[in-house]
Amino acid sequence: MPPTLASLVHHSALKLTVRAGEDRLDAPVRWAHASELADPVPYMEGGELLLITALKLDAEDREAMRRYVKRLAGAGVVGLGFAVGVHYDDIPEALVDAAREEGLPLLEVPRRTPFLAISKAVSAAIAADQYRAVTAGFAAQRELTRHTLTDGPEGLLAALASQVDGWAALYDASGAVVAAAPDWAGRRAARLTAEVTRLRERPAPASSVVAGPENEDRVELHSLGTGRRPRAALAVGTASAPGTAERYAVHSAVALLTLTTERSRSLHAAEQRIGAAVLRMLLAGEPDHARAVAGDLYGGLLDAPFRIIVAQGVADGDALGALAESAESAAARSGEAVLVVPEGERLVVLAADGGTVVRACCDHAAAREAARKADDDELVVGLSAPAGPITASAAYKQAEQALSVARRRGRVLVEHEQMAAGSVLPLLADDAVKAFADGLLRALRDHDATGRGDLVASLRAWLSRHGQWDAAAADLGVHRHTLRYRMRRVEEILGRSLDDPDVRMELWLALKATSADTA
């Protein structure tokens, strides 16, 4: 505890006597300052014990003393020490009464006690308090370090909560609570997710102070990590602002958790390199070798149906990193194994079919889809159908195909099943397909524009009737010989034979791509 007026009064060498404000002696003293100015307030910071001899004061003027004391109290001065036997043999009653009215402690300083002795006593007490705080801080640091080494982050949080007489919580890269102490703090910490998200948007290291839910407590938030994007955050809730020893404990916890986070990042990078090797073996058709390299690292992921996600983003953007964090955070919360492999502007994720990770990736893509702008192509994702180790290469190609379709359609995410279960006709809306169709049919449309026939409509009717002359002619309302003539003109103009099934297929798709029904 810092020195108080009471501790100075009880100091045997100072011989101070209380003349007013006896009920306020527990006020902490930040410093002892001597000043004979008639108005020392401009030089006060608050928390001082002001020492005077009344050299320039009319200490017997009641109104002057009332104004003087009132200004001192308003400036935060915690006490007034008056030296007797210098200019006044006793403290004037005007000053005593003013101090009592204002509730300002007034201490009588005997002639034999120099102001310097009081200043030294205050300084020594402050130094002793700071030493105790530093010593307690080092002890807290040792205790936190011991718990970190033996019990991990959970043990550190429990020790920190005890040190600050409050609660502590650890958040992962997505802002979700991964550990809290005591147990009841988890629900309280979960209600601060929005504040944690805002903190993580700032470069590390960053911190902020917020009011706890329903103003239950004061909460300090600290980002963890040394990179541009913090990977975790720490919340510390207390009833009031922590003291020096408690602040040492908080700073030690931040340092220890940052070291743990950075160590985890190094291990994570090594896991990613192993994951890249496992993925290459799977795609090369070597599932047995992939299992041997993976060992127990990915659990039973390679033995159960899985899906492959291929995402593409801007190389210097955070889109791929955010998707990877969503996948890894979901895996950490659910206990699922996941394989995440960055490949430059691409990210490959291999996760259990129907699991939390795949769902988290889809939810992340859906959120970006809802928030994206018209010209935002920062993230595109393709999702394969369920596969196994033997068919991993085919699943990878499925994911790539889905990604390509998502890019052409201006979507964030496309699943392979959506392409396989739907119609091929929506794919004809691609600009490249439309350009091909327009080029293929342009000569026929130019011919029809001269009013010399209706070759495009006749071709559509004939193809829709699978080359049946009578049925197609009836649809058009012309004689079958007229239709035969028109089809010969189509062949002459295009330089292609309608007997060729590939030609018929291309013409039919071109007609569908350029029709109003397939906008």
Solvent accessible surface area in square Angstrom, and as a share of the most:
residue,aa,sasa,rsa
1,M,168,0.75
2,P,53,0.33
3,P,6,0.04
4,T,22,0.13
5,L,0,0.00
6,A,26,0.20
7,S,54,0.35
8,L,4,0.02
9,V,32,0.19
10,H,149,0.67
11,H,73,0.33
12,S,90,0.58
13,A,70,0.54
14,L,4,0.02
15,K,105,0.45
16,L,13,0.06
17,T,67,0.39
18,V,34,0.19
19,R,48,0.17
20,A,0,0.00
21,G,8,0.07
22,E,107,0.48
23,D,121,0.63
24,R,127,0.46
25,L,28,0.14
26,D,110,0.57
27,A,24,0.18
28,P,68,0.43
29,V,1,0.01
30,R,131,0.48
31,W,121,0.43
32,A,4,0.03
33,H,68,0.30
34,A,54,0.42
35,S,14,0.09
36,E,49,0.22
37,L,80,0.40
38,A,62,0.48
39,D,60,0.31
40,P,1,0.01
41,V,31,0.18
42,P,94,0.59
43,Y,151,0.57
44,M,22,0.10
45,E,142,0.64
46,G,13,0.13
47,G,10,0.10
48,E,12,0.06
49,L,1,0.00
50,L,0,0.00
51,L,1,0.00
52,I,2,0.01
53,T,20,0.12
54,A,4,0.03
55,L,98,0.49
56,K,134,0.57
57,L,27,0.13
58,D,85,0.44
59,A,0,0.00
60,E,117,0.53
61,D,58,0.30
62,R,117,0.43
63,E,87,0.39
64,A,23,0.18
65,M,1,0.01
66,R,94,0.34
67,R,138,0.50
68,Y,15,0.06
69,V,1,0.00
70,K,123,0.52
71,R,117,0.43
72,L,1,0.00
73,A,34,0.26
74,G,71,0.68
75,A,26,0.20
76,G,33,0.31
77,V,7,0.04
78,V,26,0.15
79,G,0,0.00
80,L,0,0.00
81,G,0,0.00
82,F,0,0.00
83,A,7,0.06
84,V,16,0.09
85,G,23,0.22
86,V,71,0.41
87,H,90,0.40
88,Y,45,0.17
89,D,134,0.69
90,D,76,0.39
91,I,4,0.02
92,P,12,0.08
93,E,94,0.42
94,A,7,0.05
95,L,0,0.00
96,V,1,0.01
97,D,38,0.20
98,A,5,0.04
99,A,0,0.00
100,R,140,0.51
101,E,113,0.51
102,E,58,0.26
103,G,14,0.14
104,L,7,0.03
105,P,3,0.02
106,L,0,0.00
107,L,1,0.00
108,E,40,0.18
109,V,1,0.00
110,P,20,0.13
111,R,169,0.62
112,R,178,0.65
113,T,10,0.06
114,P,78,0.49
115,F,41,0.17
116,L,114,0.57
117,A,32,0.25
118,I,1,0.00
119,S,28,0.18
120,K,127,0.54
121,A,14,0.11
122,V,0,0.00
123,S,44,0.28
124,A,64,0.49
125,A,31,0.24
126,I,36,0.18
127,A,56,0.44
128,A,42,0.33
129,D,29,0.15
130,Q,108,0.48
131,Y,156,0.59
132,R,123,0.45
133,A,13,0.10
134,V,47,0.27
135,T,63,0.36
136,A,45,0.35
137,G,2,0.02
138,F,107,0.44
139,A,44,0.34
140,A,3,0.02
141,Q,75,0.34
142,R,157,0.57
143,E,57,0.26
144,L,0,0.00
145,T,45,0.26
146,R,122,0.45
147,H,39,0.17
148,T,21,0.12
149,L,147,0.73
150,T,91,0.53
151,D,78,0.40
152,G,20,0.19
153,P,38,0.24
154,E,104,0.47
155,G,8,0.08
156,L,0,0.00
157,L,1,0.00
158,A,53,0.41
159,A,9,0.07
160,L,0,0.00
161,A,7,0.05
162,S,89,0.58
163,Q,70,0.31
164,V,9,0.05
165,D,129,0.67
166,G,19,0.18
167,W,4,0.01
168,A,0,0.00
169,A,0,0.00
170,L,21,0.10
171,Y,0,0.00
172,D,20,0.10
173,A,10,0.08
174,S,48,0.31
175,G,1,0.01
176,A,26,0.20
177,V,41,0.24
178,V,66,0.38
179,A,14,0.11
180,A,27,0.21
181,A,11,0.08
182,P,53,0.33
183,D,138,0.72
184,W,134,0.47
185,A,0,0.00
186,G,21,0.21
187,R,203,0.74
188,R,51,0.19
189,A,0,0.00
190,A,52,0.41
191,R,124,0.45
192,L,5,0.02
193,T,54,0.31
194,A,58,0.45
195,E,46,0.21
196,V,0,0.00
197,T,55,0.32
198,R,135,0.49
199,L,4,0.02
200,R,22,0.08
201,E,136,0.61
202,R,108,0.39
203,P,99,0.62
204,A,21,0.17
205,P,131,0.82
206,A,10,0.08
207,S,54,0.35
208,S,34,0.22
209,V,86,0.49
210,V,35,0.20
211,A,64,0.49
212,G,4,0.04
213,P,17,0.11
214,E,146,0.65
215,N,122,0.63
216,E,72,0.33
217,D,19,0.10
218,R,61,0.22
219,V,0,0.00
220,E,9,0.04
221,L,0,0.00
222,H,22,0.10
223,S,4,0.03
224,L,0,0.00
225,G,7,0.07
226,T,96,0.56
227,G,21,0.21
228,R,174,0.63
229,R,89,0.32
230,P,1,0.00
231,R,65,0.24
232,A,11,0.09
233,A,0,0.00
234,L,0,0.00
235,A,0,0.00
236,V,4,0.03
237,G,0,0.00
238,T,10,0.06
239,A,98,0.76
240,S,76,0.49
241,A,69,0.53
242,P,23,0.14
243,G,39,0.37
244,T,78,0.45
245,A,30,0.23
246,E,54,0.24
247,R,73,0.27
248,Y,78,0.30
249,A,1,0.00
250,V,1,0.00
251,H,99,0.44
252,S,10,0.06
253,A,0,0.00
254,V,31,0.18
255,A,52,0.40
256,L,26,0.13
257,L,4,0.02
258,T,24,0.14
259,L,122,0.61
260,T,40,0.23
261,T,19,0.11
262,E,45,0.20
263,R,163,0.60
264,S,55,0.36
265,R,81,0.30
266,S,73,0.47
267,L,93,0.46
268,H,48,0.22
269,A,39,0.30
270,A,34,0.27
271,E,72,0.33
272,Q,40,0.18
273,R,159,0.58
274,I,67,0.34
275,G,1,0.01
276,A,19,0.15
277,A,23,0.17
278,V,0,0.00
279,L,3,0.01
280,R,154,0.56
281,M,48,0.22
282,L,2,0.01
283,L,50,0.25
284,A,72,0.56
285,G,50,0.48
286,E,75,0.34
287,P,24,0.15
288,D,103,0.53
289,H,108,0.48
290,A,0,0.00
291,R,91,0.33
292,A,82,0.63
293,V,66,0.38
294,A,7,0.05
295,G,45,0.43
296,D,140,0.72
297,L,70,0.35
298,Y,14,0.05
299,G,52,0.50
300,G,48,0.46
301,L,8,0.04
302,L,7,0.04
303,D,102,0.53
304,A,44,0.34
305,P,83,0.52
306,F,0,0.00
307,R,36,0.13
308,I,0,0.00
309,I,2,0.01
310,V,0,0.00
311,A,0,0.00
312,Q,49,0.22
313,G,8,0.08
314,V,71,0.41
315,A,72,0.56
316,D,116,0.60
317,G,27,0.26
318,D,60,0.31
319,A,2,0.02
320,L,22,0.11
321,G,35,0.34
322,A,17,0.13
323,L,0,0.00
324,A,14,0.11
325,E,16,0.07
326,S,22,0.14
327,A,0,0.00
328,E,33,0.15
329,S,6,0.04
330,A,0,0.00
331,A,8,0.06
332,A,76,0.59
333,R,127,0.46
334,S,52,0.34
335,G,68,0.66
336,E,47,0.21
337,A,33,0.25
338,V,24,0.14
339,L,0,0.00
340,V,12,0.07
341,V,4,0.02
342,P,70,0.44
343,E,74,0.33
344,G,71,0.69
345,E,86,0.39
346,R,60,0.22
347,L,5,0.03
348,V,0,0.00
349,V,0,0.00
350,L,0,0.00
351,A,0,0.00
352,A,29,0.22
353,D,52,0.27
354,G,65,0.62
355,G,11,0.11
356,T,39,0.22
357,V,0,0.00
358,V,13,0.07
359,R,132,0.48
360,A,20,0.15
361,C,4,0.02
362,C,30,0.18
363,D,88,0.45
364,H,35,0.16
365,A,1,0.01
366,A,61,0.47
367,A,62,0.48
368,R,60,0.22
369,E,59,0.26
370,A,94,0.73
371,A,85,0.66
372,R,57,0.21
373,K,152,0.64
374,A,117,0.91
375,D,127,0.66
376,D,41,0.21
377,D,104,0.54
378,E,50,0.22
379,L,4,0.02
380,V,9,0.05
381,V,3,0.02
382,G,0,0.00
383,L,3,0.01
384,S,0,0.00
385,A,18,0.14
386,P,64,0.40
387,A,14,0.11
388,G,22,0.21
389,P,14,0.09
390,I,147,0.75
391,T,69,0.40
392,A,0,0.00
393,S,39,0.25
394,A,49,0.38
395,A,1,0.01
396,Y,31,0.12
397,K,120,0.51
398,Q,45,0.20
399,A,0,0.00
400,E,53,0.24
401,Q,98,0.44
402,A,0,0.00
403,L,2,0.01
404,S,36,0.23
405,V,8,0.05
406,A,0,0.00
407,R,113,0.41
408,R,122,0.45
409,R,99,0.36
410,G,44,0.42
411,R,89,0.33
412,V,3,0.02
413,L,27,0.13
414,V,0,0.00
415,E,46,0.21
416,H,32,0.14
417,E,58,0.26
418,Q,89,0.40
419,M,41,0.18
420,A,74,0.57
421,A,92,0.71
422,G,49,0.47
423,S,64,0.41
424,V,90,0.52
425,L,62,0.31
426,P,76,0.47
427,L,54,0.27
428,L,13,0.06
429,A,41,0.32
430,D,30,0.16
431,D,115,0.60
432,A,71,0.55
433,V,48,0.28
434,K,65,0.28
435,A,67,0.52
436,F,106,0.44
437,A,0,0.00
438,D,66,0.34
439,G,38,0.37
440,L,21,0.11
441,L,0,0.00
442,R,133,0.49
443,A,45,0.35
444,L,0,0.00
445,R,94,0.34
446,D,81,0.42
447,H,16,0.07
448,D,30,0.16
449,A,88,0.68
450,T,83,0.48
451,G,66,0.63
452,R,159,0.58
453,G,29,0.28
454,D,65,0.34
455,L,3,0.01
456,V,12,0.07
457,A,32,0.25
458,S,0,0.00
459,L,0,0.00
460,R,86,0.31
461,A,13,0.10
462,W,21,0.07
463,L,19,0.10
464,S,53,0.34
465,R,100,0.37
466,H,161,0.72
467,G,21,0.20
468,Q,104,0.46
469,W,62,0.22
470,D,91,0.47
471,A,29,0.22
472,A,0,0.00
473,A,4,0.03
474,A,78,0.61
475,D,80,0.41
476,L,53,0.26
477,G,68,0.65
478,V,42,0.24
479,H,101,0.45
480,R,106,0.39
481,H,110,0.49
482,T,53,0.31
483,L,0,0.00
484,R,91,0.33
485,Y,119,0.45
486,R,44,0.16
487,M,4,0.02
488,R,129,0.47
489,R,61,0.22
490,V,0,0.00
491,E,52,0.23
492,E,111,0.50
493,I,49,0.25
494,L,33,0.16
495,G,67,0.65
496,R,90,0.33
497,S,54,0.35
498,L,7,0.04
499,D,120,0.62
500,D,57,0.30
501,P,86,0.54
502,D,86,0.44
503,V,13,0.08
504,R,83,0.30
505,M,106,0.47
506,E,51,0.23
507,L,0,0.00
508,W,82,0.29
509,L,60,0.30
510,A,2,0.02
511,L,1,0.01
512,K,53,0.22
513,A,2,0.02
514,T,39,0.23
515,S,29,0.18
516,A,99,0.77
517,D,130,0.67
518,T,20,0.12
519,A,110,0.86
